[in-house]
Amino acid sequence: MTTPEPRIVNVLLVEDDPGDVLMTREAFDEYLHNRLDVVTDGAEALSYLRREDPYTDAPRPDLILLDLNLPRRDGREVLAEVKDDPELRHIPVIVLTTSRAEEDVLRSYQLHANAYVTKPVDFEGFIEAIKQIDHFFVSVVQLPSGREGS
């Protein structure tokens, strides 16, 4: 009996900080073997998720890593729209932010975030956090297939 090939998971990172994007890409390139797409603001994230131009061929993400403080549409607005959309609400959303404010944590969960992770400030801690998110959401839990309607 052969072991099935592990499924490649499509991850969408919604992040406007170039340093955090670079560290996340490095974590994916070095340690993880999943696809990472990046958009840099909330309006772009919603266009990507809705497959609007120029994202008409974008894969449906299996997991969204969402910063809260974004230009154009903030992460709270993106989270609310994703969880209100029947086509998107099944996608797990991990809020990945620098905010430790209790009101941000509470509001994110009220908007149905699947997890809230405060970004570590040091490189090693950040890489470890990304690896743990990946391990949990890729290896431990069963994700719904993001391929319906693909």
Helices and strands as residue ranges (DSSP letters): E 10-14, H 18-30, E 35-39, H 42-49, E 63-66, H 75-84, E 93-97, H 102-110, E 115-118, H 123-134, I 135-140
